[in-house]
Every structure is written in structure tokens, then in C-alpha cells.
Amino acid sequence: MADYIYLVQMDIPVELEDDFNRIYDTQHVPNILQAPGVHSCTRYRLESSDVEGVARYAAVYEIDSPDTPQTEGWTKESDKGDWVAQIRPHTTNRTHIIYKKLN
């Protein structure tokens, strides 16, 4: 298990959800898993929240270092496929958070 998780949250317009999920699962995640320092990615869809404004989708990446998402390897893999042109411009309410594992 990696020492850090990288939590990415975002929204996507309802009319693009099918493409968003297909491209995320079949292109974006497999590509990112090729980046050095990335061990896994698990995706989630919001079911409930006690606060307003929480993004509907989340991805949790297990990574080696808090710098991993800024590396050339991450950028190279993240910019592949249909993600950049068809999905990224339509995402909103994005957050990027890194947590360090305790113990």
C-alpha cells in the first residue's frame, strides 16, 4: 500500500455522464496506472452528504509521493485519449486533495 492517497472530486453535466464514466474507466484510469508512483485508482459516485456542494464523483489514487500528480509521467498519461478533449473541459467543482497515511 502506498503512503499517500490523492483524492480527486468533480462534477460532470448529466448529458455527459455516460461518456465520462466510459472514458474514465476504459482510458483514463488504465493510462494513469502506467504513471510511475501510481498504484491504484478506485472510483466513487456520491450517495449522500451532510453538506451542500459536494462533487458527485470521486477518484482515490494510491500514490508514492505528494508530488506524483505533478510529475511528467502523470501528465503524460493524464493527457492521453479522449479525456482531454471530450471530458476535462466539461468537469466542474473539481477538488484535488492529498492525504498521508498514518502509522
C-alpha positions as CSV (number, residue, x, y, z in Angstrom):
1,M,0.0,0.0,0.0
2,A,1.2,3.5,-0.9
3,D,1.9,6.2,1.7
4,Y,-0.4,8.7,0.2
5,I,-3.8,9.0,-1.4
6,Y,-4.8,11.6,-3.9
7,L,-8.5,12.4,-3.8
8,V,-9.9,14.0,-6.9
9,Q,-13.6,15.1,-6.9
10,M,-15.6,16.6,-9.8
11,D,-19.0,17.0,-11.4
12,I,-19.9,16.5,-15.0
13,P,-23.1,17.6,-16.8
14,V,-25.8,14.8,-16.7
15,E,-25.8,14.5,-20.5
16,L,-22.1,13.6,-20.5
17,E,-22.2,11.1,-17.6
18,D,-22.2,8.0,-19.8
19,D,-19.2,9.2,-21.8
20,F,-17.5,10.4,-18.7
21,N,-17.8,7.0,-17.0
22,R,-16.8,5.0,-20.1
23,I,-13.8,7.2,-20.8
24,Y,-12.7,7.3,-17.2
25,D,-12.9,3.5,-16.8
26,T,-11.6,2.4,-20.2
27,Q,-9.0,5.1,-20.9
28,H,-8.1,7.5,-18.1
29,V,-7.6,5.0,-15.2
30,P,-5.6,2.5,-17.3
31,N,-3.4,5.3,-18.5
32,I,-2.8,6.9,-15.1
33,L,-1.9,3.5,-13.7
34,Q,1.0,3.5,-16.1
35,A,2.5,6.6,-14.5
36,P,5.4,6.0,-12.1
37,G,4.4,6.1,-8.5
38,V,0.7,5.3,-9.0
39,H,-0.5,2.0,-7.5
40,S,-4.3,2.0,-7.8
41,C,-7.4,4.0,-8.6
42,T,-10.9,3.4,-7.1
43,R,-13.8,5.5,-8.3
44,Y,-16.9,6.5,-6.4
45,R,-20.3,8.2,-7.0
46,L,-21.8,10.3,-4.2
47,E,-24.7,8.7,-2.4
48,S,-25.3,11.2,0.4
49,S,-23.7,14.1,2.1
50,D,-24.4,16.3,5.1
51,V,-23.1,19.4,3.3
52,E,-24.1,21.3,0.1
53,G,-21.9,21.4,-2.9
54,V,-20.0,18.1,-2.7
55,A,-18.9,16.9,-6.1
56,R,-20.8,13.8,-7.4
57,Y,-17.8,11.8,-8.5
58,A,-14.6,11.0,-6.7
59,A,-11.5,9.0,-7.5
60,V,-9.0,7.8,-4.9
61,Y,-5.5,7.2,-6.3
62,E,-2.8,5.4,-4.1
63,I,0.4,7.2,-4.8
64,D,4.1,7.1,-3.6
65,S,4.6,10.8,-3.1
66,P,2.6,14.0,-2.8
67,D,4.5,15.2,-5.9
68,T,3.3,12.3,-8.1
69,P,0.3,14.2,-9.6
70,Q,2.7,17.0,-10.8
71,T,5.2,14.7,-12.4
72,E,5.9,14.4,-16.1
73,G,4.8,10.8,-16.0
74,W,1.4,11.6,-14.6
75,T,0.8,14.5,-17.0
76,K,1.8,12.3,-20.0
77,E,-0.6,9.6,-19.0
78,S,-3.4,12.0,-18.0
79,D,-3.3,13.8,-21.4
80,K,-3.8,10.6,-23.4
81,G,-7.0,9.5,-25.1
82,D,-10.4,11.2,-25.2
83,W,-10.2,12.6,-21.7
84,V,-8.5,15.9,-22.6
85,A,-10.8,16.9,-25.5
86,Q,-14.1,15.3,-24.6
87,I,-14.3,15.3,-20.8
88,R,-11.8,17.6,-19.0
89,P,-13.3,20.8,-20.4
90,H,-16.7,19.9,-19.1
91,T,-15.8,19.0,-15.5
92,T,-16.7,21.4,-12.7
93,N,-16.5,21.7,-9.0
94,R,-13.0,20.0,-9.0
95,T,-11.0,19.4,-5.9
96,H,-7.6,17.8,-5.5
97,I,-6.6,16.7,-2.0
98,I,-3.6,14.6,-0.9
99,Y,-3.6,12.7,2.4
100,K,-0.6,11.0,4.1
101,K,-1.2,7.6,5.6
102,L,-0.8,7.5,9.4
103,N,1.2,4.7,11.1
